């Protein structure tokens, strides 16, 4: 297994666990692939690639997201660790 394959398997495993714990979907058209966990582990994630339009919509939505939510990121991603203060 290559490093990229291992990283993808790890992310797939984590997001599957977070999904089992429960989430609410984003309600904005550009954020329809946003997933917001209902409790622990307090994660927000996208289940599809993020576009420029997604990032613009996310900036509008950040203040309304739960204060404890965390956006995990990869080496080329954007990290948001405390949504309530962004």
CORQUIHU-V281077 format. One line per field, one symbol per residue. phi: phi as a letter, one per 30 degrees, with the letter a starting at -180 (. if undefined). A space follows every 50 residues. Layout:
phi = ???
//
This chain:
phi = .ddddddddddddddddddddjacddcdedcdcdbbddaechcbaccaec cdddddddeddedcdedcdbcdbcdccccbcbddcd
//
